[in-house]
Amino acid sequence: MPTAAALVTLRLLCRRVRHHIIHGYIVTAHSIELLRIYRSSILPLSTRLGFRGEQFSHQEERPLATLLIKNIGEFFTGELANPQKPIKSILIESERIVELDPPADTKADATLDAGNSAVMPGLVDGHVHPVFGEWTPTQDTIGWIGNYVHGGTTTMISASELHVPGLDYENLTPDLVTSLAVVTAATTGRVRWSGAKVHAGTVILVPGMTESHFDRLAAANSILAKFLFYPLATNKDEALRYNDWCRARGIRTKVHTGGVSRSGLSQICGYDIIEWLKPDIAAHISGGPIPMSDQDLDKVIDTTECALEICSSGNYGSTQRAVRRLKESGKLARLTLGTDTPGGTGVIPRGMLRQLCFICSVCGVSPAEAIAIATGNTARAHGLDVGILAPGKPADIVICGPVQGSAGNSVAEAIAHGDIPGIAYVIANGEIVVSGRSRQTPPPQRKYFFSCCDAHVGKFAVT
């Protein structure tokens, strides 16, 4: 029988094999043998490690019972008010953080030595466009969610599922858009694809909806509704009624802002509409891809109160203008980040990392603040209990370090220069989903050490 530590490695390898089997990819005989060894060996240790060896679907994975992360060099909280703390270790139990800096003699089922590198919350992408699971017809890509996880993103929020093949944007009906959101929530939103939580089921608001449609959305646990094709300029009263119905059911509203999108049919939206609509979130205020005018952008920042989103799809000049103005006016708490992908901008696994590096190195936000904006800020704007590293919070964690050749000797110094960090581990909901190194970033300079069931206690060495 393999050792406990070997079983952990087998488990991580076999998660990928199962993913390939589920999605019909080519699987080698060697990979099948790994799966057989894992399945036959894991059951005797299942109680001790918290694994469930009998089940192989994504949602049946179980995290380690307890996991200790130690020797942390930089600790980013995800909280904008206090974005960095001198924390050296984290204790995780099942799916949540139970203690920061636990006693030195704390025992755990597994220990991860961070090698004096950085720990930050899993990134929260506030603007994605899923279709079905890990497949998107946009750029014809399979496995995009898993690639984003390797880029440090553990939570994604749908800004509508408008890329479903055959969807006729000019003939959308209340029943159609509601049913589309409900089906997507019950499929893509039900499963933790590659470990990520995808909040799918965001309805595309259209004229003629009734309270019963919003009741269906609430029953499906939708968290967001989107004004995208909706004729806001001519349907003010109904739009405001939709806002009220959403908020009464715990659903937030987001509005497409700026010029026409790739669809060619989205409604133009600037200050004049945002001022009276008062959405919860103004999407991609610096462009998606075309921004509102500079004058409108300034007025939205100065005189409205909604959360303001910056996306990878936007205009770089408008992004710099918006972020600097928010910082100078003390309003960074309103700022959220997203990628607005998959879409015409592409599929960008490192999209959120690039976003936080841009607002730091180009727009003057500090590294710790940039990380907080990409995590806690974005989560809070969407009503989610993630993005913060604190006792009781979900254990969504990225362990990373500066890449060889990068500026500076720390993640903060690298980000300040605009260099993405190298990711070694991603933990989602208490489960290690990326181990050793990411397939989407260069490796970090430092090595990391993982031990299971005290298999390597006392044998850690940072090189």
JOTA-V961679 format. One line per field, one symbol per residue. phi: phi as a letter, one per 40 degrees, with the letter a starting at -180 (. if undefined). burial: I if it has 9 or more other C-alpha atoms within 8 Angstrom, else O. A space follows every 10 residues. Layout:
phi->???
burial->???
This chain:
phi->.ccccccccd ccccdcccdc cdcgccbccc cccdcccccc bcdcbccccg cbccbbcdcc cbcdcbbbbb fccbbbcgcc cacabccbab bbbfbbcbab fcdcccbaca bbccggbcba cdcbccabbc bbfcbbccgf bbgccdcccc cgcbbbbcbh bcccdgcccc bcbdcccccc ccccccbdcc bccfgccbcc gccccbcgcb cccccccccc gcbabbcbcc cccbbccccc ccdcccccbg bcbbbcbgcc cdcgbcccab ddcdcccfcc accfcbhacc cccdcccccc ccbbbccbbb bccccccccc cccccccccg bccccbbabf bcacchbbdc dccccccccc cbbgccdccc ccccbcdccc cbgbcbgbca dgcdcbbbba accdgccgba cdcccccgcc cccbbbbbfg bcbbbgaccb bccccccbbb bbfgcbdgbc acb
burial->OOOIIOIIOI IIIIOOIIOI IOOOOOIOOO IIOIIOOIIO IIIOIIOOII IIIOOOOIOO IIIIIIIIII IIIIIIIIII OOIIIOIIII IIIIIIIIII IIOOOOOIII IIIIIOIIII IIIIIIIIII IIIIIIIIIO IOOIIIIIII IIIIIIIIII IOIOOOOOOO OIIIOOIIOI IIIIIIIIIO IIIIIIIIII IIIIIIIOOO OOIIIIIIOI OIIIIIIIII OIOOIIOOII OOIOIIIOIO IIIIIIIIII IOOOOIIIII IOIIIOIIII IIIIIIIIII IIOOOIIIII IOOIOIIIII IIIIIOOIII OIIIIIIOOO IIOIIIIIII IIIOIIIIII IIIIIIIIII IOIOIOIIII IIIIIIIIII IIOOIIIIII IOIIIIIIII IIIOOIOOOI IOIIIIIIII IIIIIIIIII IIIIIOIIOI IIIIIIOIIO IIIIOOOOOO OOO
